[in-house]
């Protein structure tokens, strides 16, 4: 399963970044597939990107929301919200563990031989902080005189945008190089800091900052695809906890089996000696299933 997951991650990276041909009018691909939300953190402005980042799209919709209302247009970004809801309700955080290019990048970094450092527990609430403030409230509320906001997370935080778009575009485009200023140097410094952090802490960005993971994580307990744990078979060897990239323990607390932090990488499934962990598909909620059987 480990080889299959790595293959899926690299295929996802390739599919999401197929625009490798020389450009004409613009270095950024503008084709029809750019209307599709990519199920992971993959910057819209990356020269190779063929799809859009749902996080950036959601911020754009919220940043323009008040200005659109002034113009009599109600455009809340329903397509983006619906796409995130559909992916989350079916898969939960599976895209984080199997599809996200920046997640793959973090795993490659963590494979370094440096001494590892655990993530402080209080930082686990970080993704929800960035989701509430930088993705939702700031773009919606901090607006100019015309009612337009900014994509605060993309502009001031997201390291994927700097790595995939800011650096390549500054190399490729002379005009962009000439416009480099303090914001770019700040974002570049932030990227370096996150890269160094990911060398010693497993998926540090995912677990402490990423709002997209927070969105998908909200669906983990109710998604159609979920984990099941047979506590009776468990011998409490703690192998699942030791190998978990997000430090989840459920042999002593069964409620953690579908924790919002779980990226469903299935490392626990692979290593469990008693096969106590399984991935199941439940298209009907338990309550509805019982009602259906009674009728």
N, C-alpha and C positions, 0 to 999 in steps of 0.2 A: 504493500500500500504506500510505503514511503516513496518508492520510485514512481508510482502512478501519480502521486500528488506533485512531485517535482516536475514531471512531464506536463501535467495539467497547468501548473504555474507558468512554465516557459511557453506553452502554447497560448495561454491567455495573454502573456506579454507580447507575443508575436502578433496575434490577431488584433489586439488593441493598438498596435503600432506598426501597421503595414505600409504606411506612406513613406517609403524610403527612396522614391524616385525624385529626380531633380524637380524643383518647383519653378513656376513661371511668374505669375503676378504676386504671389504671396508664399512665404515659407511655411505657412500654416494651412493644412488641408481643410478645405471648405465643402467637401462632397456631401452627398445625401446621408451617408452613415454618421455624420457628425450630429445628427438629430437623435441618435440612439445613445442612451445612458450606459456607460461602461460599468460593470458591477464591481468596481474597485477604485482605488485612488490612482488616477492616470490623467495628468493635466491636459486640458483642452488645448492649450497653447503649445504643447510639445510638437515640434515639427513633424514627427512621425505618427502622431495620434490620429486614428481614424474614427474615434468616438468621443463622446463628451464625458467629463467627470460629473456625476450626479450632485456632488457636493458644491461644485462651482455653479452648476445650473440652478440649484436651489437658492444659493446666495444671490445670484443675478435676478431671479424672480422676486425675491423679497426686497432687494435693493431698489427695484423699479416699481414695486407694488403701489406705494403712495403716489408717485408721479402718474402712474397709469390710472389710478382712481380719479385724480384731478382732471384727467382727460376723458373720463367716463368709460374707462376700460377696466374690466375686472379680470386680472390675469395673475392668479395665485401660484402658478407653477404646478397645476394639477397633474400634468403628465409626469413630471419628475417625482412628485410625492407618490403618485400611483405606482410608478416603477419601483421606487424604494420599498413601498408597502408590499408589492407583489413578490419581489425578491426575498424580502424579510419574512413574509408569512409562509413562504414555501421552504426556504433554505436556512433561515436564521443567519448566523455569522459564517456560514460555509464559504462565501466569497472571500472573506478575510484570510482564511487558511488555504484556499485552493486557487483563487483567481487574482488576487490583488498584486500588481507588480511591485508596489512599494513594500508589501509584506514579504515578498520574495527577496527583495534587496536587503531587508533587515535580517532575514535568516542567513543570507550569505555573509553579512557583516559579523553576526554572532558566532559564526563558525571559526572565527579567529582564535588564536591560542592565548589571548589575554585572560587574566583572572576575572572571573565573573562576579557581578554584584547584583543582589536581589533588588527588585523594585519596591520602594517604600509603599506600604498599603494605602496610605492616604492619597497617593497619586492616581489610584485606580478610578477616582471620581473625576479626574481631569478631562476625559473625553466628553462627559456630560456638561462640564463647565464650558468647554469650547463650543459644544453644540448649541447650548442655550444662548450664550452671549455672542460669540464671534460669527456663528452661522445664522442665527435667527434674530435676536434682539438688536444687535448693532446695525446690520444692514437695513432692518425695518424701521428703526427709530432714529438713528443718527444720520439725518439727511440734510441736503443743501436747501437753498431757498426754492428750488424747483421741485423738491420732493424726492430727489434721487439719492440713494445711499451708496455704499461701497461694499465690495466683496471682502469683508474684513479678514476672514480666515485665509483666503487665497492670497491677499495682498500682504498681510503682516505675519503669518505663521507658517503656512503650508511649505514643508521642505521639498515635497514632490514637485511643486511648481518651479522652484528654484533649480532643482536637479534636472528635470526633464525639459523645462522651457527656458527659464532665465539664462542659464549658462550656455546651452546650445545656440539660442537665438543671438546672444551677445557675441558669440564666435562667428556666426554666419552672416549677420547683418551689420554693416558698417554704421548705419544710422543709429541702431540700437546701442552699439558700443559707445557712440558719442553722447548718448543720453544717460549713460550709467551714472547714478548718483548715490546718495547716502542710503536710500532704501535698499538698493541692490546689495551694497556691502553689508548692511544689517542682515538681510535675508541669507546671504552667503555665509556669514558668521554663524547664524542660527543653524543652517544646514550642517556645517562642520561640527557644531556642538552636538547635534542629534546623531550624526554619523559616529562620532566618538562614543557617545552614550550607548548606541546600539552594538558597538563592539564588545561591551562588557555586560549589557543587560538585555535579556531576551525580549525582542519586539517592544523596545522602550517607547517608540512613537505610538504604536498601536494601543498600548495599554495605558498611556498617560495623556495622550493628546488627541488622537484621531476621532473626529466627530462621526465619520461614516461608520466606523466600527461601533460607536455608541448607538447609532440608529439601528443597525442590523442586530445588535445585541439585545435591544428591547424586544425583539421577536423570538429570541431563543427558546423561551418556555412555551410558546404557543405555536411555533412553526410546524408545518406538516412533517418535515424531516427533523428528527431530534434523537438524542442519545437516551438509552435506557440502561439502568444499572441494577444488576441482580446482587443485592447485598448479601443474600444467603450464600452465594458462591464465593464471595470475597474472602481472601485469607489475610487481608490487611498487610500485604508485603510493601505497600507504598510505592510500587514501581510506577504506577500511573502518575502519582504526584511528582516523583523525581524527574520524569521525562516531560511533564507538561510545560509548554512554553509560556503559559500564562499563570503558572503556580496555583492551579485549582485542585483542591482536595475534596473528594466526595465519598471516600470510604468511611469518613467519620461524620459526614453531613450529606445525606443523599440529596438534599435540596440543591446542592451545588452542581449536580450533573448537567443541568442546562443553564448554568450561570451566564449572565450577559457577557462575561469576560471570555467565555469559551469560543475559540475560533474553529472548533471541530476539525482539527488537523488529523484526528484519529490515531495519534501516537499512542494514546492510552489503550485503544482497542487492539493495536498491534502488539503491545508489550504485555498485556494482561495474561498471566499464566493460567487463569481459570475461566477465561472467556466470559467475565462478568459484565462486560461493556458491549453494547450493540448499538448500531445505527438503525432506526426504524422509520417507516413512513406511515403517518397517520393522517390521511386526508380529511377525516371527520373528527371533530373534537370529542373527547370522551363522553361529555354530557349528552351531546347530540347523538352519539353512537348508541348510548343506553336507551334514549328515548325512541330511537329508530327500532331497536331490537324489541322493545316492549310493544310497539305498535305493530 
